[in-house]
């Protein structure tokens, strides 16, 4: 079995471009194992492992600079990294597989009875697969690499029912704040709502300050988000809610 590969051979083996390998070499992300006497890059099969890590982490949303620091860290554990990456990939496969089955059923249903008889559960499954990817693209820019990885990992523990319940909890919370908008932010009833908000934020962030920092950036930029993704339904209510939350947290500390 061949042990070394020149850059064009290695690129073909790995399914990437030669230009990509040149760039990764230039930024010290993936250096060739050796060079020939004439200066040609030589890669080994072992280099495929690092390349796999790079490409998988890049697909998960990490920036190349952070990937380099992660892979070069003495504490980086390949087995644990592979376990975490597999969980993310398996979750996406499962979601897309469910969507594929639901689409097949929807096609069959339209042939038999027309679109009015489509299963609402099936439609939800399709929408969940499609919109999660859209939401990821929309919100990724607000979070650091570490925070986004934390969000991706925590998301694996939430079922569709959990996500639906959280959405309902947030909508109810905004409605309750709206009903109390004429009260002072430190009013006891408003502070009870602030506690609920604090708890909901904690359930999303897991207490990770980096995740909450990203969430604050989302809130600050709400006017630039599509209306259906804005964290507050009423922009005039935002200062009142945030003031109430700040008061609650100050007292809690």
C-alpha positions as CSV (number, residue, x, y, z in Angstrom):
1,X,0.0,0.0,0.0
2,X,1.3,3.4,-0.9
3,X,2.6,5.3,2.1
4,X,3.2,8.8,0.7
5,X,1.3,11.0,-1.7
6,X,2.2,14.1,-3.6
7,X,-0.2,17.0,-3.2
8,X,-2.3,16.3,-6.3
9,X,-2.7,12.6,-5.3
10,X,-3.5,13.5,-1.7
11,X,-6.1,16.1,-2.9
12,X,-7.8,13.5,-5.0
13,X,-7.7,10.9,-2.2
14,X,-9.2,13.4,0.3
15,X,-11.7,15.0,-2.1
16,X,-10.4,18.5,-1.8
17,X,-8.6,20.9,-4.1
18,X,-4.8,21.3,-4.4
19,X,-5.4,25.0,-3.8
20,X,-7.0,24.1,-0.4
21,X,-4.1,22.0,0.6
22,X,-1.7,24.8,-0.4
23,X,-3.7,27.3,1.7
24,X,-3.8,25.0,4.8
25,X,0.0,24.5,4.5
26,X,0.5,28.3,4.2
27,X,-1.5,29.0,7.4
28,X,0.1,26.0,9.3
29,X,-3.2,24.3,9.6
30,X,-2.2,21.1,7.8
31,X,1.5,20.8,7.0
32,X,2.7,17.9,4.7
33,X,4.5,15.2,6.6
34,X,7.6,15.5,4.4
35,X,9.0,17.1,1.3
36,X,11.1,15.6,-1.6
37,X,14.6,16.7,-2.3
38,X,13.1,19.0,-5.0
39,X,10.7,20.6,-2.5
40,X,7.5,18.8,-3.5
41,X,5.0,18.2,-0.6
42,X,4.5,14.7,0.6
43,X,1.5,13.6,2.6
44,X,0.9,10.4,4.5
45,X,-2.3,8.5,5.2
46,X,-2.1,9.8,8.8
47,X,-2.5,13.3,7.5
48,X,-6.0,12.3,6.5
49,X,-7.1,12.2,10.1
50,X,-6.1,15.8,10.7
51,X,-7.7,16.8,7.4
52,X,-10.9,15.0,8.4
53,X,-11.0,16.9,11.7
54,X,-10.4,20.2,9.9
55,X,-13.2,19.7,7.4
56,X,-15.7,18.3,9.9
57,X,-15.1,21.2,12.3
58,X,-15.3,23.7,9.5
59,X,-18.7,22.1,8.4
60,X,-19.9,22.5,12.0
61,X,-19.2,26.2,11.8
62,X,-15.8,26.7,13.4
63,X,-13.4,29.2,11.9
64,X,-10.0,28.0,10.6
65,X,-8.0,29.9,13.2
66,X,-10.0,28.3,16.0
67,X,-9.7,24.9,14.5
68,X,-5.9,25.2,14.4
69,X,-5.8,26.2,18.1
70,X,-8.1,23.3,19.0
71,X,-6.1,20.7,17.0
72,X,-2.8,22.0,18.3
73,X,-3.9,22.0,21.9
74,X,-2.2,19.4,24.1
75,X,-5.6,18.7,25.7
76,X,-7.3,17.9,22.4
77,X,-8.7,14.4,22.5
78,X,-9.3,12.8,19.1
79,X,-11.7,10.2,20.4
80,X,-13.8,12.6,22.3
81,X,-13.8,15.0,19.3
82,X,-15.0,12.2,17.0
83,X,-17.7,11.2,19.4
84,X,-19.0,14.8,19.5
85,X,-18.8,15.2,15.8
86,X,-20.6,11.9,15.2
87,X,-23.4,13.0,17.4
88,X,-23.9,16.2,15.4
89,X,-23.7,14.4,12.1
90,X,-26.1,11.7,13.3
91,X,-28.6,14.3,14.5
92,X,-28.6,16.0,11.1
93,X,-28.9,12.6,9.3
94,X,-31.9,11.7,11.5
95,X,-33.6,15.1,10.9
96,X,-33.1,14.8,7.1
97,X,-34.1,11.2,7.1
98,X,-37.4,12.1,8.9
99,X,-38.0,14.9,6.5
100,X,-37.4,12.5,3.5
101,X,-40.0,10.0,4.9
102,X,-42.4,12.8,5.6
103,X,-42.0,14.2,2.0
104,X,-42.6,10.7,0.6
105,X,-45.8,10.4,2.6
106,X,-46.8,13.9,1.5
107,X,-46.3,12.9,-2.1
108,X,-48.4,9.8,-1.6
109,X,-51.1,11.8,0.2
110,X,-51.4,14.4,-2.6
111,X,-51.9,11.6,-5.1
112,X,-54.7,10.0,-3.1
113,X,-56.6,12.8,-1.3
114,X,-55.1,16.2,-2.1
115,X,-53.1,18.7,-0.1
116,X,-55.8,19.4,2.4
117,X,-55.3,16.0,4.0
118,X,-51.6,16.3,4.5
119,X,-50.5,15.3,8.0
120,X,-49.7,18.2,10.2
121,X,-47.0,16.1,12.0
122,X,-45.5,15.4,8.6
123,X,-45.5,19.0,7.6
124,X,-43.8,19.9,10.9
125,X,-41.1,17.4,10.3
126,X,-40.3,18.8,6.9
127,X,-40.3,22.3,8.2
128,X,-38.0,21.5,11.1
129,X,-35.4,20.0,8.8
130,X,-35.5,22.9,6.4
131,X,-35.8,25.8,8.8
132,X,-33.1,24.6,11.2
133,X,-30.5,25.0,8.5
134,X,-31.9,28.4,7.7
135,X,-31.8,29.5,11.3
136,X,-28.3,28.2,11.7
137,X,-27.1,30.4,8.8
138,X,-29.0,33.4,10.2
139,X,-27.7,33.3,13.8
140,X,-24.2,31.7,13.4
141,X,-22.5,35.1,13.0
142,X,-23.6,36.4,16.4
143,X,-21.8,33.7,18.3
144,X,-18.1,32.9,18.9
145,X,-16.8,29.5,17.8
146,X,-16.9,28.2,21.4
147,X,-20.4,29.4,22.0
148,X,-21.7,27.9,18.7
149,X,-20.2,24.6,19.5
150,X,-21.8,24.7,22.9
151,X,-25.2,25.5,21.3
152,X,-24.8,22.6,18.8
153,X,-23.9,20.2,21.5
154,X,-26.7,21.2,23.8
155,X,-29.2,21.1,21.0
156,X,-28.7,17.3,20.7
157,X,-30.4,16.9,24.1
158,X,-33.6,18.7,23.0
159,X,-36.4,16.9,21.4
160,X,-38.9,18.6,19.0
161,X,-41.4,18.6,21.8
162,X,-38.8,20.4,24.0
163,X,-38.2,23.0,21.3
164,X,-41.9,23.5,20.8
165,X,-42.5,23.9,24.5
166,X,-39.6,26.5,24.8
167,X,-41.1,28.5,21.9
168,X,-44.5,28.5,23.7
169,X,-42.9,29.5,27.0
170,X,-41.1,32.5,25.3
171,X,-44.3,33.6,23.5
172,X,-46.3,33.5,26.8
173,X,-43.5,35.4,28.6
174,X,-43.6,38.2,26.1
175,X,-47.4,38.3,26.3
176,X,-47.2,38.5,30.1
177,X,-44.6,41.3,30.0
178,X,-46.8,43.2,27.5
179,X,-49.7,42.9,30.0
180,X,-47.5,44.4,32.7
181,X,-45.9,47.1,30.6
182,X,-47.5,50.0,32.6
183,X,-46.0,48.8,35.9
184,X,-42.5,49.6,37.2
185,X,-39.7,47.2,36.2
186,X,-39.1,46.4,39.8
187,X,-42.8,45.7,40.6
188,X,-43.0,42.2,42.3
189,X,-45.2,40.7,39.5
190,X,-42.8,42.0,36.8
191,X,-39.9,40.6,38.8
192,X,-41.5,37.2,38.7
193,X,-41.6,37.4,35.0
194,X,-37.9,38.5,35.0
195,X,-37.1,35.4,37.0
196,X,-38.9,33.2,34.3
197,X,-36.9,35.0,31.6
198,X,-33.7,34.4,33.5
199,X,-34.5,30.7,33.9
200,X,-35.4,30.4,30.2
201,X,-32.1,32.0,29.2
202,X,-30.2,29.7,31.5
203,X,-31.9,26.7,29.9
204,X,-30.7,27.8,26.5
205,X,-27.2,28.9,27.5
206,X,-26.5,26.3,30.1
207,X,-24.9,29.1,32.1
208,X,-22.3,29.7,29.4
209,X,-21.4,33.4,29.4
210,X,-20.1,33.2,25.8
211,X,-23.5,31.9,24.6
212,X,-25.3,34.6,26.5
213,X,-23.0,37.2,25.0
214,X,-24.0,36.0,21.5
215,X,-27.7,36.0,22.5
216,X,-27.3,39.7,23.6
217,X,-25.9,40.5,20.2
218,X,-28.9,38.9,18.6
219,X,-31.2,41.0,20.7
220,X,-29.2,44.2,19.9
221,X,-29.5,43.5,16.2
222,X,-33.1,42.5,16.3
223,X,-34.2,45.2,13.8
224,X,-32.0,43.6,11.1
225,X,-33.5,40.1,11.6
226,X,-36.4,38.8,9.6
227,X,-39.5,39.6,11.6
228,X,-40.3,35.9,12.3
229,X,-36.9,35.5,13.9
230,X,-36.9,38.6,16.1
231,X,-36.6,37.8,19.8
232,X,-39.1,40.5,20.8
233,X,-42.4,40.9,19.0
234,X,-42.7,44.6,20.2
235,X,-39.5,46.7,20.0
236,X,-41.0,49.3,22.4
237,X,-41.2,46.6,25.0
238,X,-37.5,45.6,24.8
239,X,-36.1,48.3,27.2
240,X,-38.8,47.5,29.8
241,X,-38.0,43.8,29.7
242,X,-34.2,44.2,29.8
243,X,-34.5,46.7,32.7
244,X,-36.6,44.2,34.6
245,X,-34.1,41.4,33.9
246,X,-31.2,43.6,35.0
247,X,-32.9,44.4,38.3
248,X,-33.7,40.8,39.0
249,X,-30.1,39.7,38.3
250,X,-28.7,42.5,40.4
251,X,-30.8,41.4,43.4
252,X,-29.9,37.8,42.7
253,X,-26.2,38.5,42.8
